[in-house]
């Protein structure tokens, strides 16, 4: 698995753990960096920090465009995969849009339920269509 793919998975792990333990993601990230077993890639830290920095806007966009779903109703792993994917899609200029979407779908296949890949793909593809008109 390529390094950035591993970093994305680790970022989702940190965000998911934080949510389940009701802890701030940056606290969980700091704990994982301190333990360094396994070492936390720099790109993982960048993703977690970016999701935290833009959390309100990311959640607003996901909630507004997830037809028939509220954020609270989404599975926690799906929600965090979508946050990482939407962050890369909207804020990571060095990540091609297609890569942001396909990597999020790959994570959904690997970590989430049977219907999750289609859900993640549909929602991020919709945000991609709207991206030129979205204030971020």
TIVO-2410 file (N, C-alpha, C; in nm, 3 decimals):
# residues 136
REC num residu      c1      c2      c3 atome chaine
REC   1      X   0.086  -0.118   0.000     N      A
REC   1      X   0.000   0.000   0.000    CA      A
REC   1      X   0.091   0.124   0.000     C      A
REC   2      X   0.063   0.218  -0.089     N      A
REC   2      X   0.143   0.341  -0.095    CA      A
REC   2      X   0.139   0.419   0.037     C      A
REC   3      X   0.243   0.499   0.058     N      A
REC   3      X   0.258   0.572   0.184    CA      A
REC   3      X   0.140   0.664   0.215     C      A
REC   4      X   0.093   0.737   0.115     N      A
REC   4      X  -0.020   0.829   0.141    CA      A
REC   4      X  -0.148   0.751   0.172     C      A
REC   5      X  -0.165   0.637   0.110     N      A
REC   5      X  -0.283   0.554   0.140    CA      A
REC   5      X  -0.279   0.509   0.286     C      A
REC   6      X  -0.162   0.466   0.333     N      A
REC   6      X  -0.147   0.427   0.473    CA      A
REC   6      X  -0.172   0.546   0.566     C      A
REC   7      X  -0.124   0.663   0.526     N      A
REC   7      X  -0.144   0.784   0.607    CA      A
REC   7      X  -0.292   0.820   0.616     C      A
REC   8      X  -0.364   0.804   0.506     N      A
REC   8      X  -0.508   0.833   0.507    CA      A
REC   8      X  -0.580   0.738   0.603     C      A
REC   9      X  -0.546   0.610   0.595     N      A
REC   9      X  -0.609   0.512   0.684    CA      A
REC   9      X  -0.580   0.547   0.829     C      A
REC  10      X  -0.459   0.584   0.856     N      A
REC  10      X  -0.421   0.620   0.993    CA      A
REC  10      X  -0.497   0.744   1.038     C      A
REC  11      X  -0.517   0.841   0.950     N      A
REC  11      X  -0.594   0.961   0.985    CA      A
REC  11      X  -0.738   0.924   1.019     C      A
REC  12      X  -0.798   0.837   0.939     N      A
REC  12      X  -0.934   0.791   0.969    CA      A
REC  12      X  -0.936   0.719   1.103     C      A
REC  13      X  -0.836   0.637   1.130     N      A
REC  13      X  -0.827   0.568   1.259    CA      A
REC  13      X  -0.824   0.666   1.375     C      A
REC  14      X  -0.743   0.770   1.363     N      A
REC  14      X  -0.731   0.870   1.470    CA      A
REC  14      X  -0.864   0.943   1.489     C      A
REC  15      X  -0.927   0.985   1.380     N      A
REC  15      X  -1.054   1.057   1.389    CA      A
REC  15      X  -1.164   0.967   1.447     C      A
REC  16      X  -1.168   0.844   1.402     N      A
REC  16      X  -1.267   0.747   1.450    CA      A
REC  16      X  -1.248   0.720   1.599     C      A
REC  17      X  -1.124   0.694   1.639     N      A
REC  17      X  -1.094   0.669   1.781    CA      A
REC  17      X  -1.134   0.789   1.865     C      A
REC  18      X  -1.102   0.907   1.818     N      A
REC  18      X  -1.135   1.028   1.893    CA      A
REC  18      X  -1.285   1.041   1.914     C      A
REC  19      X  -1.358   1.014   1.809     N      A
REC  19      X  -1.503   1.025   1.818    CA      A
REC  19      X  -1.560   0.922   1.915     C      A
REC  20      X  -1.513   0.798   1.906     N      A
REC  20      X  -1.566   0.693   1.994    CA      A
REC  20      X  -1.529   0.716   2.140     C      A
REC  21      X  -1.413   0.775   2.163     N      A
REC  21      X  -1.368   0.800   2.300    CA      A
REC  21      X  -1.406   0.938   2.350     C      A
REC  22      X  -1.475   1.015   2.264     N      A
REC  22      X  -1.517   1.151   2.299    CA      A
REC  22      X  -1.397   1.237   2.342     C      A
REC  23      X  -1.293   1.233   2.258     N      A
REC  23      X  -1.171   1.308   2.282    CA      A
REC  23      X  -1.146   1.400   2.164     C      A
REC  24      X  -1.072   1.503   2.188     N      A
REC  24      X  -1.033   1.594   2.080    CA      A
REC  24      X  -0.937   1.519   1.987     C      A
REC  25      X  -0.960   1.527   1.856     N      A
REC  25      X  -0.872   1.457   1.762    CA      A
REC  25      X  -0.725   1.496   1.774     C      A
REC  26      X  -0.697   1.621   1.804     N      A
REC  26      X  -0.557   1.662   1.816    CA      A
REC  26      X  -0.491   1.601   1.939     C      A
REC  27      X  -0.569   1.573   2.043     N      A
REC  27      X  -0.517   1.504   2.161    CA      A
REC  27      X  -0.483   1.360   2.127     C      A
REC  28      X  -0.574   1.294   2.057     N      A
REC  28      X  -0.549   1.156   2.015    CA      A
REC  28      X  -0.428   1.152   1.922     C      A
REC  29      X  -0.420   1.244   1.828     N      A
REC  29      X  -0.306   1.251   1.737    CA      A
REC  29      X  -0.176   1.267   1.816     C      A
REC  30      X  -0.174   1.358   1.911     N      A
REC  30      X  -0.053   1.380   1.992    CA      A
REC  30      X  -0.014   1.253   2.067     C      A
REC  31      X  -0.113   1.181   2.119     N      A
REC  31      X  -0.084   1.054   2.188    CA      A
REC  31      X  -0.023   0.952   2.093     C      A
REC  32      X  -0.078   0.942   1.973     N      A
REC  32      X  -0.026   0.846   1.874    CA      A
REC  32      X   0.114   0.884   1.829     C      A
REC  33      X   0.139   1.013   1.813     N      A
REC  33      X   0.274   1.059   1.774    CA      A
REC  33      X   0.373   1.027   1.886     C      A
REC  34      X   0.332   1.049   2.011     N      A
REC  34      X   0.421   1.022   2.125    CA      A
REC  34      X   0.452   0.873   2.135     C      A
REC  35      X   0.352   0.789   2.118     N      A
REC  35      X   0.375   0.644   2.126    CA      A
REC  35      X   0.460   0.595   2.010     C      A
REC  36      X   0.435   0.650   1.892     N      A
REC  36      X   0.511   0.618   1.770    CA      A
REC  36      X   0.521   0.468   1.744     C      A
REC  37      X   0.417   0.393   1.778     N      A
REC  37      X   0.417   0.249   1.752    CA      A
REC  37      X   0.285   0.208   1.691     C      A
REC  38      X   0.275   0.209   1.560     N      A
REC  38      X   0.376   0.243   1.461    CA      A
REC  38      X   0.389   0.395   1.448     C      A
REC  39      X   0.498   0.441   1.388     N      A
REC  39      X   0.518   0.585   1.370    CA      A
REC  39      X   0.402   0.648   1.291     C      A
REC  40      X   0.370   0.772   1.325     N      A
REC  40      X   0.262   0.844   1.258    CA      A
REC  40      X   0.323   0.925   1.143     C      A
REC  41      X   0.280   0.895   1.020     N      A
REC  41      X   0.332   0.971   0.906    CA      A
REC  41      X   0.295   1.120   0.914     C      A
REC  42      X   0.380   1.203   0.860     N      A
REC  42      X   0.352   1.347   0.857    CA      A
REC  42      X   0.220   1.377   0.786     C      A
REC  43      X   0.191   1.300   0.681     N      A
REC  43      X   0.067   1.325   0.607    CA      A
REC  43      X  -0.056   1.293   0.692     C      A
REC  44      X  -0.046   1.195   0.781     N      A
REC  44      X  -0.156   1.167   0.874    CA      A
REC  44      X  -0.183   1.289   0.959     C      A
REC  45      X  -0.077   1.346   1.015     N      A
REC  45      X  -0.093   1.465   1.100    CA      A
REC  45      X  -0.155   1.579   1.020     C      A
REC  46      X  -0.108   1.597   0.897     N      A
REC  46      X  -0.162   1.704   0.812    CA      A
REC  46      X  -0.312   1.684   0.789     C      A
REC  47      X  -0.354   1.560   0.763     N      A
REC  47      X  -0.496   1.533   0.739    CA      A
REC  47      X  -0.579   1.558   0.864     C      A
REC  48      X  -0.535   1.505   0.977     N      A
REC  48      X  -0.612   1.524   1.101    CA      A
REC  48      X  -0.620   1.672   1.135     C      A
REC  49      X  -0.508   1.741   1.127     N      A
REC  49      X  -0.508   1.885   1.157    CA      A
REC  49      X  -0.597   1.962   1.059     C      A
REC  50      X  -0.596   1.924   0.933     N      A
REC  50      X  -0.681   1.990   0.833    CA      A
REC  50      X  -0.828   1.965   0.857     C      A
REC  51      X  -0.863   1.842   0.890     N      A
REC  51      X  -1.003   1.810   0.919    CA      A
REC  51      X  -1.049   1.889   1.042     C      A
REC  52      X  -0.965   1.896   1.144     N      A
REC  52      X  -1.002   1.972   1.264    CA      A
REC  52      X  -1.017   2.120   1.232     C      A
REC  53      X  -0.923   2.175   1.156     N      A
REC  53      X  -0.928   2.317   1.122    CA      A
REC  53      X  -1.054   2.354   1.044     C      A
REC  54      X  -1.097   2.266   0.956     N      A
REC  54      X  -1.212   2.294   0.869    CA      A
REC  54      X  -1.335   2.213   0.907     C      A
REC  55      X  -1.340   2.161   1.029     N      A
REC  55      X  -1.446   2.069   1.071    CA      A
REC  55      X  -1.586   2.125   1.051     C      A
REC  56      X  -1.607   2.249   1.090     N      A
REC  56      X  -1.742   2.306   1.081    CA      A
REC  56      X  -1.788   2.311   0.935     C      A
REC  57      X  -1.702   2.357   0.846     N      A
REC  57      X  -1.740   2.368   0.706    CA      A
REC  57      X  -1.755   2.230   0.641     C      A
REC  58      X  -1.665   2.138   0.672     N      A
REC  58      X  -1.676   2.003   0.617    CA      A
REC  58      X  -1.806   1.937   0.660     C      A
REC  59      X  -1.838   1.945   0.788     N      A
REC  59      X  -1.961   1.884   0.837    CA      A
REC  59      X  -2.084   1.953   0.779     C      A
REC  60      X  -2.077   2.084   0.763     N      A
REC  60      X  -2.188   2.157   0.703    CA      A
REC  60      X  -2.213   2.108   0.560     C      A
REC  61      X  -2.107   2.095   0.483     N      A
REC  61      X  -2.122   2.049   0.343    CA      A
REC  61      X  -2.169   1.904   0.336     C      A
REC  62      X  -2.113   1.819   0.419     N      A
REC  62      X  -2.154   1.678   0.417    CA      A
REC  62      X  -2.300   1.665   0.456     C      A
REC  63      X  -2.341   1.735   0.559     N      A
REC  63      X  -2.481   1.728   0.603    CA      A
REC  63      X  -2.576   1.784   0.498     C      A
REC  64      X  -2.535   1.893   0.433     N      A
REC  64      X  -2.623   1.957   0.335    CA      A
REC  64      X  -2.640   1.874   0.209     C      A
REC  65      X  -2.542   1.790   0.176     N      A
REC  65      X  -2.547   1.719   0.048    CA      A
REC  65      X  -2.561   1.568   0.061     C      A
REC  66      X  -2.573   1.517   0.181     N      A
REC  66      X  -2.598   1.374   0.201    CA      A
REC  66      X  -2.749   1.353   0.200     C      A
REC  67      X  -2.801   1.327   0.085     N      A
REC  67      X  -2.946   1.318   0.067    CA      A
REC  67      X  -3.006   1.209   0.156     C      A
REC  68      X  -3.095   1.252   0.245     N      A
REC  68      X  -3.164   1.159   0.332    CA      A
REC  68      X  -3.084   1.115   0.453     C      A
REC  69      X  -2.966   1.171   0.474     N      A
REC  69      X  -2.882   1.131   0.586    CA      A
REC  69      X  -2.838   1.254   0.665     C      A
REC  70      X  -2.843   1.245   0.796     N      A
REC  70      X  -2.782   1.346   0.881    CA      A
REC  70      X  -2.644   1.293   0.921     C      A
REC  71      X  -2.557   1.381   0.965     N      A
REC  71      X  -2.425   1.336   1.011    CA      A
REC  71      X  -2.438   1.236   1.125     C      A
REC  72      X  -2.529   1.261   1.217     N      A
REC  72      X  -2.547   1.173   1.332    CA      A
REC  72      X  -2.595   1.034   1.291     C      A
REC  73      X  -2.666   1.026   1.182     N      A
REC  73      X  -2.719   0.898   1.136    CA      A
REC  73      X  -2.615   0.816   1.059     C      A
REC  74      X  -2.513   0.881   1.008     N      A
REC  74      X  -2.407   0.809   0.935    CA      A
REC  74      X  -2.327   0.723   1.031     C      A
REC  75      X  -2.279   0.612   0.981     N      A
REC  75      X  -2.188   0.530   1.061    CA      A
REC  75      X  -2.062   0.612   1.090     C      A
REC  76      X  -2.008   0.603   1.211     N      A
REC  76      X  -1.890   0.683   1.245    CA      A
REC  76      X  -1.773   0.665   1.148     C      A
REC  77      X  -1.749   0.545   1.103     N      A
REC  77      X  -1.637   0.526   1.010    CA      A
REC  77      X  -1.665   0.594   0.877     C      A
REC  78      X  -1.789   0.585   0.828     N      A
REC  78      X  -1.825   0.654   0.703    CA      A
REC  78      X  -1.806   0.805   0.718     C      A
REC  79      X  -1.855   0.858   0.828     N      A
REC  79      X  -1.847   1.002   0.854    CA      A
REC  79      X  -1.702   1.050   0.852     C      A
REC  80      X  -1.613   0.974   0.912     N      A
REC  80      X  -1.473   1.015   0.918    CA      A
REC  80      X  -1.399   0.993   0.787     C      A
REC  81      X  -1.435   0.891   0.713     N      A
REC  81      X  -1.380   0.874   0.578    CA      A
REC  81      X  -1.423   0.992   0.492     C      A
REC  82      X  -1.549   1.030   0.502     N      A
REC  82      X  -1.600   1.144   0.425    CA      A
REC  82      X  -1.531   1.274   0.464     C      A
REC  83      X  -1.503   1.292   0.591     N      A
REC  83      X  -1.434   1.414   0.635    CA      A
REC  83      X  -1.295   1.422   0.573     C      A
REC  84      X  -1.222   1.311   0.577     N      A
REC  84      X  -1.087   1.310   0.518    CA      A
REC  84      X  -1.096   1.331   0.367     C      A
REC  85      X  -1.188   1.261   0.301     N      A
REC  85      X  -1.203   1.276   0.156    CA      A
REC  85      X  -1.245   1.416   0.116     C      A
REC  86      X  -1.338   1.474   0.189     N      A
REC  86      X  -1.383   1.610   0.158    CA      A
REC  86      X  -1.272   1.711   0.185     C      A
REC  87      X  -1.195   1.690   0.292     N      A
REC  87      X  -1.083   1.780   0.319    CA      A
REC  87      X  -0.984   1.777   0.202     C      A
REC  88      X  -0.947   1.657   0.157     N      A
REC  88      X  -0.852   1.649   0.046    CA      A
REC  88      X  -0.910   1.710  -0.081     C      A
REC  89      X  -1.037   1.684  -0.106     N      A
REC  89      X  -1.103   1.735  -0.225    CA      A
REC  89      X  -1.107   1.887  -0.227     C      A
REC  90      X  -1.136   1.948  -0.114     N      A
REC  90      X  -1.159   2.093  -0.110    CA      A
REC  90      X  -1.039   2.177  -0.065     C      A
REC  91      X  -0.948   2.117   0.011     N      A
REC  91      X  -0.841   2.198   0.070    CA      A
REC  91      X  -0.699   2.152   0.038     C      A
REC  92      X  -0.680   2.031  -0.008     N      A
REC  92      X  -0.545   1.980  -0.036    CA      A
REC  92      X  -0.514   1.998  -0.184     C      A
REC  93      X  -0.453   2.110  -0.217     N      A
REC  93      X  -0.426   2.143  -0.357    CA      A
REC  93      X  -0.329   2.047  -0.425     C      A
REC  94      X  -0.251   1.974  -0.347     N      A
REC  94      X  -0.154   1.882  -0.406    CA      A
REC  94      X  -0.212   1.742  -0.431     C      A
REC  95      X  -0.340   1.724  -0.402     N      A
REC  95      X  -0.407   1.595  -0.425    CA      A
REC  95      X  -0.507   1.612  -0.538     C      A
REC  96      X  -0.489   1.538  -0.649     N      A
REC  96      X  -0.587   1.546  -0.757    CA      A
REC  96      X  -0.726   1.505  -0.707     C      A
REC  97      X  -0.828   1.571  -0.756     N      A
REC  97      X  -0.965   1.544  -0.712    CA      A
REC  97      X  -1.001   1.397  -0.725     C      A
REC  98      X  -0.967   1.335  -0.838     N      A
REC  98      X  -0.999   1.194  -0.861    CA      A
REC  98      X  -0.933   1.105  -0.757     C      A
REC  99      X  -0.813   1.141  -0.716     N      A
REC  99      X  -0.742   1.063  -0.614    CA      A
REC  99      X  -0.812   1.076  -0.479     C      A
REC 100      X  -0.854   1.195  -0.444     N      A
REC 100      X  -0.924   1.216  -0.316    CA      A
REC 100      X  -1.049   1.129  -0.310     C      A
REC 101      X  -1.125   1.127  -0.418     N      A
REC 101      X  -1.248   1.047  -0.420    CA      A
REC 101      X  -1.216   0.898  -0.419     C      A
REC 102      X  -1.126   0.855  -0.506     N      A
REC 102      X  -1.098   0.711  -0.515    CA      A
REC 102      X  -1.034   0.656  -0.388     C      A
REC 103      X  -0.950   0.734  -0.323     N      A
REC 103      X  -0.890   0.689  -0.197    CA      A
REC 103      X  -0.995   0.677  -0.087     C      A
REC 104      X  -1.089   0.769  -0.082     N      A
REC 104      X  -1.197   0.760   0.017    CA      A
REC 104      X  -1.283   0.637  -0.009     C      A
REC 105      X  -1.312   0.610  -0.134     N      A
REC 105      X  -1.391   0.491  -0.169    CA      A
REC 105      X  -1.315   0.364  -0.131     C      A
REC 106      X  -1.184   0.363  -0.157     N      A
REC 106      X  -1.102   0.247  -0.121    CA      A
REC 106      X  -1.107   0.224   0.030     C      A
REC 107      X  -1.096   0.332   0.108     N      A
REC 107      X  -1.105   0.318   0.253    CA      A
REC 107      X  -1.242   0.265   0.296     C      A
REC 108      X  -1.346   0.311   0.232     N      A
REC 108      X  -1.480   0.262   0.263    CA      A
REC 108      X  -1.492   0.113   0.233     C      A
REC 109      X  -1.432   0.068   0.124     N      A
REC 109      X  -1.433  -0.076   0.091    CA      A
REC 109      X  -1.360  -0.156   0.198     C      A
REC 110      X  -1.250  -0.100   0.245     N      A
REC 110      X  -1.164  -0.169   0.340    CA      A
REC 110      X  -1.219  -0.166   0.484     C      A
REC 111      X  -1.279  -0.055   0.523     N      A
REC 111      X  -1.311  -0.034   0.664    CA      A
REC 111      X  -1.460  -0.034   0.698     C      A
REC 112      X  -1.545  -0.015   0.601     N      A
REC 112      X  -1.685   0.014   0.633    CA      A
REC 112      X  -1.780  -0.095   0.579     C      A
REC 113      X  -1.907  -0.064   0.587     N      A
REC 113      X  -2.010  -0.159   0.548    CA      A
REC 113      X  -2.022  -0.177   0.397     C      A
REC 114      X  -2.103  -0.271   0.359     N      A
REC 114      X  -2.120  -0.310   0.219    CA      A
REC 114      X  -2.167  -0.197   0.129     C      A
REC 115      X  -2.254  -0.110   0.181     N      A
REC 115      X  -2.308  -0.001   0.101    CA      A
REC 115      X  -2.226   0.127   0.112     C      A
REC 116      X  -2.129   0.127   0.199     N      A
REC 116      X  -2.049   0.247   0.224    CA      A
REC 116      X  -1.972   0.298   0.102     C      A
REC 117      X  -1.906   0.211   0.024     N      A
REC 117      X  -1.831   0.265  -0.090    CA      A
REC 117      X  -1.918   0.345  -0.187     C      A
REC 118      X  -2.038   0.297  -0.215     N      A
REC 118      X  -2.127   0.370  -0.306    CA      A
REC 118      X  -2.173   0.502  -0.243     C      A
REC 119      X  -2.201   0.500  -0.115     N      A
REC 119      X  -2.242   0.621  -0.044    CA      A
REC 119      X  -2.131   0.725  -0.046     C      A
REC 120      X  -2.009   0.684  -0.010     N      A
REC 120      X  -1.894   0.774  -0.008    CA      A
REC 120      X  -1.868   0.829  -0.148     C      A
REC 121      X  -1.869   0.741  -0.247     N      A
REC 121      X  -1.846   0.784  -0.385    CA      A
REC 121      X  -1.951   0.884  -0.430     C      A
REC 122      X  -2.077   0.857  -0.403     N      A
REC 122      X  -2.184   0.945  -0.447    CA      A
REC 122      X  -2.176   1.083  -0.384     C      A
REC 123      X  -2.151   1.087  -0.255     N      A
REC 123      X  -2.146   1.216  -0.184    CA      A
REC 123      X  -2.024   1.298  -0.225     C      A
REC 124      X  -1.907   1.233  -0.234     N      A
REC 124      X  -1.787   1.308  -0.274    CA      A
REC 124      X  -1.793   1.348  -0.421     C      A
REC 125      X  -1.851   1.264  -0.506     N      A
REC 125      X  -1.867   1.300  -0.647    CA      A
REC 125      X  -1.959   1.422  -0.660     C      A
REC 126      X  -2.061   1.427  -0.578     N      A
REC 126      X  -2.151   1.543  -0.580    CA      A
REC 126      X  -2.077   1.669  -0.536     C      A
REC 127      X  -1.997   1.658  -0.429     N      A
REC 127      X  -1.918   1.774  -0.386    CA      A
REC 127      X  -1.819   1.816  -0.494     C      A
REC 128      X  -1.763   1.719  -0.564     N      A
REC 128      X  -1.671   1.751  -0.673    CA      A
REC 128      X  -1.742   1.831  -0.783     C      A
REC 129      X  -1.864   1.793  -0.816     N      A
REC 129      X  -1.941   1.868  -0.916    CA      A
REC 129      X  -1.966   2.011  -0.870     C      A
REC 130      X  -1.992   2.027  -0.742     N      A
REC 130      X  -2.023   2.159  -0.687    CA      A
REC 130      X  -1.899   2.241  -0.653     C      A
REC 131      X  -1.782   2.177  -0.649     N      A
REC 131      X  -1.661   2.241  -0.602    CA      A
REC 131      X  -1.634   2.381  -0.662     C      A
REC 132      X  -1.652   2.400  -0.792     N      A
REC 132      X  -1.625   2.534  -0.846    CA      A
REC 132      X  -1.714   2.643  -0.788     C      A
REC 133      X  -1.829   2.606  -0.735     N      A
REC 133      X  -1.923   2.707  -0.684    CA      A
REC 133      X  -1.927   2.714  -0.532     C      A
REC 134      X  -1.854   2.623  -0.465     N      A
REC 134      X  -1.859   2.617  -0.320    CA      A
REC 134      X  -1.763   2.717  -0.254     C      A
REC 135      X  -1.814   2.803  -0.169     N      A
REC 135      X  -1.723   2.882  -0.088    CA      A
REC 135      X  -1.667   2.793   0.022     C      A
REC 136      X  -1.536   2.789   0.033     N      A
REC 136      X  -1.474   2.703   0.136    CA      A
REC 136      X  -1.404   2.780   0.240     C      A
***
